[in-house]
Amino acid sequence: MTDAPPRGFTAALDRLLGAVLIGLTVLMVVTVTWQVVTRFLLNSPSSYTEELATYLLLWISLLGAAYALRQSAHLGIDVVTSRFSLEGKRRARVASYVVVAVFSLVALVIGGGMLVRVTFELGQRSAAFQVPMGFVYLVLPLSGLLMAYYAAVGAAETLRGDRAPDDESGAASPPDTVRLVD
């Protein structure tokens, strides 16, 4: 097994992915706003905006899932792992990263890659833009690679002790919340 890429690369990737997600979200807001304007104010709906908004949502969702994995922002249920020792929590966290990496590689990279290949081979095009659908579906293997990479980095950080094996979200209970169970 090779050493993980330097943290500088991961930090740069985090910033790049965050910027891409912000850009795609801004583009989606503009697209949907334009759709509302053309539909209700100009009474002549744009034929491209609905399709573009759908594809942007797909890209934002899948790339956002990879970004959320890196930020430890996915929903986690710790009913079982909260009772584990620190070492047990560490092992459970690493195991969850392994499961995420395997799923990402099999379902998104391999399965998504096959979908991209088939849509290019069949010449499937989008309805409004007439662009090859393979370009739209490229987000599947791309996000799968990002998730597998982030899972490997997260597992390595957990094993090195750079990352706590328990709740990493940093979310604290609001100060006015009453805890019923300690």
Phi, psi and omega per residue, in radians:
M1 nan 2.375 -3.113
T2 -1.527 2.803 3.096
D3 -1.168 2.630 3.102
A4 -1.161 2.611 3.076
P5 -1.014 2.716 -3.123
P6 -1.021 2.647 -3.129
R7 -1.054 -0.477 3.114
G8 -1.067 -0.678 3.104
F9 -1.139 -0.782 -3.131
T10 -1.107 -0.729 3.114
A11 -1.117 -0.707 3.109
A12 -1.158 -0.698 3.099
L13 -1.112 -0.718 3.090
D14 -1.016 -0.818 -3.129
R15 -1.139 -0.744 3.138
L16 -1.102 -0.826 -3.134
L17 -1.106 -0.712 3.091
G18 -1.073 -0.747 3.133
A19 -1.151 -0.721 3.111
V20 -1.085 -0.763 3.133
L21 -1.117 -0.690 3.086
I22 -1.108 -0.800 3.128
G23 -1.063 -0.776 3.134
L24 -1.138 -0.659 3.130
T25 -1.173 -0.746 3.094
V26 -1.067 -0.776 3.111
L27 -1.068 -0.676 3.123
M28 -1.167 -0.726 3.114
V29 -1.081 -0.776 3.113
V30 -1.094 -0.751 -3.129
T31 -1.084 -0.839 -3.122
V32 -1.180 -0.652 3.085
T33 -1.089 -0.772 3.109
W34 -1.088 -0.688 3.105
Q35 -1.052 -0.764 3.132
V36 -1.128 -0.757 -3.137
V37 -1.086 -0.847 -3.096
T38 -1.205 -0.567 -3.113
R39 -1.329 -0.823 -2.984
F40 -1.743 -0.528 -3.127
L41 -1.646 -0.722 -3.125
L42 -1.637 -0.181 3.121
N43 1.006 0.524 3.124
S44 -2.547 1.453 -3.031
P45 -1.084 2.459 3.094
S46 -1.280 2.385 -3.108
S47 -1.446 -0.240 -3.060
Y48 -1.658 -0.490 -2.959
T49 -1.189 -0.638 -3.134
E50 -1.144 -0.750 3.115
E51 -1.147 -0.766 3.131
L52 -1.089 -0.749 3.130
A53 -1.086 -0.667 3.111
T54 -1.112 -0.808 -3.130
Y55 -1.191 -0.658 3.084
L56 -1.112 -0.715 3.113
L57 -1.083 -0.709 3.093
L58 -1.054 -0.851 -3.122
W59 -1.144 -0.756 3.138
I60 -1.098 -0.739 -3.111
S61 -1.121 -0.832 -3.069
L62 -1.302 -0.749 3.071
L63 -1.187 -0.602 3.085
G64 -1.144 -0.571 3.080
A65 -1.130 -0.702 3.090
A66 -1.146 -0.757 3.128
Y67 -1.114 -0.721 3.121
A68 -1.128 -0.621 3.078
L69 -1.057 -0.790 -3.140
R70 -1.128 -0.637 -3.104
Q71 -1.498 0.024 -3.063
S72 0.957 0.745 -3.081
A73 -1.770 0.008 3.098
H74 -1.296 2.665 3.105
L75 -1.108 2.323 3.092
G76 -2.323 2.413 3.114
I77 -1.919 2.041 -3.022
D78 -1.931 0.499 -3.123
V79 -1.020 -0.738 -3.131
V80 -1.445 -0.871 -3.026
T81 -1.205 -0.360 3.126
S82 -1.138 -0.354 3.130
R83 -1.594 -0.076 -3.121
F84 -1.345 2.761 2.976
S85 -1.229 3.000 3.124
L86 -1.036 -0.739 3.121
E87 -1.167 -0.650 3.093
G88 -1.141 -0.691 3.080
K89 -1.117 -0.709 3.128
R90 -1.091 -0.789 3.134
R91 -1.125 -0.709 3.117
A92 -1.125 -0.702 3.132
R93 -1.121 -0.790 3.130
V94 -1.118 -0.727 3.112
A95 -1.069 -0.686 3.126
S96 -1.165 -0.642 3.068
Y97 -1.129 -0.668 3.108
V98 -1.107 -0.775 3.127
V99 -1.072 -0.772 3.124
V100 -1.071 -0.772 -3.128
A101 -1.106 -0.785 -3.141
V102 -1.106 -0.809 3.118
F103 -1.055 -0.780 -3.126
S104 -1.059 -0.768 -3.119
L105 -1.205 -0.746 -3.084
V106 -1.312 -0.955 -3.024
A107 -1.339 -0.812 -3.018
L108 -1.547 -0.826 -3.098
V109 -1.303 -0.950 -3.102
I110 -1.277 -0.928 -3.133
G111 -1.122 -0.785 3.110
G112 -1.145 -0.655 3.086
G113 -1.102 -0.697 3.090
M114 -1.127 -0.712 3.103
L115 -1.081 -0.770 3.116
V116 -1.051 -0.830 -3.127
R117 -1.050 -0.817 -3.104
V118 -1.120 -0.742 -3.124
T119 -1.176 -0.590 3.050
F120 -1.192 -0.760 -3.130
E121 -1.102 -0.689 -3.119
L122 -1.419 -0.195 3.121
G123 1.259 0.462 -3.134
Q124 -1.147 2.307 -3.120
R125 -2.145 2.689 3.102
S126 -1.250 2.693 -3.029
A127 -1.157 -0.870 -3.040
A128 -1.535 -0.841 -3.057
F129 -1.430 -0.395 -3.094
Q130 1.059 0.565 3.038
V131 -1.646 2.636 3.104
P132 -1.031 2.302 -3.113
M133 -1.148 -0.345 3.083
G134 -1.010 -0.591 3.102
F135 -1.173 -0.644 3.110
V136 -1.165 -0.740 -3.079
Y137 -1.386 -0.122 3.097
L138 -1.020 -0.369 3.132
V139 -1.140 -0.432 3.137
L140 -1.119 -1.034 3.112
P141 -1.158 -0.566 3.114
L142 -1.083 -0.872 3.136
S143 -1.175 -0.580 3.083
G144 -1.103 -0.736 3.087
L145 -1.124 -0.730 3.111
L146 -1.100 -0.757 3.138
M147 -1.141 -0.732 3.112
A148 -1.100 -0.744 3.111
Y149 -1.087 -0.859 -3.124
Y150 -1.130 -0.579 3.078
A151 -1.160 -0.724 3.110
A152 -1.124 -0.756 3.120
V153 -1.120 -0.780 3.132
G154 -1.086 -0.722 3.110
A155 -1.132 -0.755 3.129
A156 -1.117 -0.739 3.121
E157 -1.123 -0.682 3.119
T158 -1.153 -0.773 3.136
L159 -1.144 -0.633 3.113
R160 -1.314 -0.284 -3.090
G161 1.554 0.147 3.102
D162 -1.295 -0.311 -3.076
R163 -2.306 2.305 -3.141
A164 -1.126 2.445 -3.110
P165 -1.360 -0.165 3.123
D166 -1.746 -2.697 -3.044
D167 -0.971 2.057 -3.122
E168 -1.839 0.045 -3.021
S169 -1.192 -0.397 -3.125
G170 1.344 0.016 -3.128
A171 -1.317 2.153 3.114
A172 -1.865 2.742 3.080
S173 -1.180 2.459 3.090
P174 -1.037 2.596 -3.053
P175 -1.075 -0.463 -3.107
D176 -1.587 0.148 3.136
T177 -1.461 2.349 3.104
V178 -1.649 2.186 3.099
R179 -1.557 2.181 -3.135
L180 -1.544 -0.440 -3.096
V181 -2.267 2.352 3.077
D182 -1.706 nan nan
